[in-house]
Structure formats: structure tokens, C-alpha cells
């Protein structure tokens, strides 16, 4: 997998911008905005980016997630998804999470949505750090 999907460990914002170059500006800014929000909510989190699909994985081998990680930020054609791997286990009073499996997603199509939902998204991210598969 590493040969076909190389990763950059702890990429800078500029490296992330290069990975998503050529995508619509709203997607690039939403992608970077969600990444900044994850880092603000959990400053000590480990992360890497897949340079092929631009998915940023967070928390691999942290927080009891059996090596898989806690979350991901992935750009798509019309939105950016913040995926919480155990999202179905989180309280979501603002109703931001979508999905029907254990993984749940917050979809953002433009950066302004991050600003208006910042506290609620940060709360979901913070709560995700307290979950683990050992329960």
C-alpha cells in the first residue's frame, strides 16, 4: 500500500495545499480549515496525509483505536468530509453527523460552514479522543 499510496507524516499546511492543488478553492479552504480545527481541538494528535487521495488520517495508534486512527479529513468533488471512525458512539446535539454505520461524517462544502459550526465540530473531535475499542 505504501508504494501506491505514499504518505507524508505531519505535513505542513503548504504540503497539504500542494496535495489538493487543482481542486476548487472552496474545497481547498474547507480541507485546510477542517485540518486546522482538528489540530486546534487536539494539539498532540498524530497525523499523516495520503498523497494519492489527499485523505489526512488522525490518531493512528492513539486513543485506543487499535492502530486505525480516530478521524480523517478527505476532499471530494463537492465537499470535504471529516470522518469520525466511531462517530455513532458520539453525542451529536447539533445533528452534524451523517451516515448509518459506525463511521459518521461531517460534510463541509465551503469554509464559512466551519466557522458557524466550529464549537460543535471541535466538541465532536474532542469527544472522539475519549472513545476506544476496549469498552
N, C-alpha and C positions, 0 to 999 in steps of 0.2 A: 504494500500500500504506500509506503513512504516514497518509493521510486516514482509512482504515478501521481501521487498526491503529496508533494513535499510541503513541509510546514516551516513557519518562522516562529520561533519561541519568543514570547514577549515583544511582539513587533511594535515599532513606534507608530504614531499617527500617520506620519508620512509614508511608511511602508504599507500601512493599511490602505491609504489613499491610492497608492500605486496598484494594489491588488484589485481594487474596484474601478480603476480608471476606465473611462469609456461608458460607464453607466450614467443614467440621468442624474443630474445634480441633486434632486430631492432624495434619491436613493443613497447616493454617496453621503450626504449630510445626515440622513437618518441613521445610516450604518455607523458612522463615526460618533453620532450623538448617543446612540444606544451603548456603544462601546465605552464612551466616557462615563455614562451613567453607571454601568456595571463597575467600572474601576472606582468611581466615587462611593458607591454603596459598599464595596468590598475591596479596599485598597490592597490587601495582601493576596488577592486571588492570582493563581497561576493561569496563564492563557497562551494560546498559540493560534495561528491562522493557517488554514489550508490554502495554499497559493493557487490551487486549481478552481475550487468552488467558492473561495473567499469566506468560508464559514470560520468564525472565531469560536473556539471551544474554551470554556472556562471551568476551572476547578478540577481538572483531571487529577486523580489520586488525592483529592482533598475532601473534607466534609463527609467522609464515609460513603462516597458514591461508587465504591468498588472499581475505581480506576476510570470510569466512563466520563466523569465530569458532572457538573451541576447545571450548566446552561450553554447556550450557543447563540450567536448573532449571525444570521445568514441573509444576504441580499437576494431578492428575487426580482422578477421583471417589474412589478408594480408596488412592491412593499419590501420591508425588511422585517424579519421575524426574530424576536427574542424567544427562544425555546427554553423552557424550564423542564428538565428531564423528569422531575417528579411533580410537575405542576398540578396534577389532580389532587395532590395532598395539601395544597396551599389554600388558605382562606383568601378569597378574592372579592372583597366587599364592593369594589368598583366595577366588577364584571369585565375586566380587561382580557382575561384568558379565554382563548378559543381552543377547540379541539375536543375529541371524545375519548382519547386514550390517556394513558398515564402522563405522557408528554403533553404540555399545553403551551400555547403561543400567545405572545402579544405582538400584533401586527401594526407596523407603523409605515404609512405611505408618504409622510412629509415630516420634516423636523419640528414643526410647530406642535405636532401631537405629543412629542416627547416633553416639551415644556409644560403643556397643560396637564400631563399625566405623570410628571416627574416623581412626585412623592409616592404615588400608588405603585409605580413600577419599581422604584427603589425599595419599597416595603416588600414586594414580592421577591425581589432578588435577595434581600436580607433574610427573609424567612426561609428561602431555599437553602441557605447555608446551614440551617439548623436541622434539616432532614437528612436521613441516611437510610441505607437498606438494612440496617441491623435492627430496626424497630420490630 
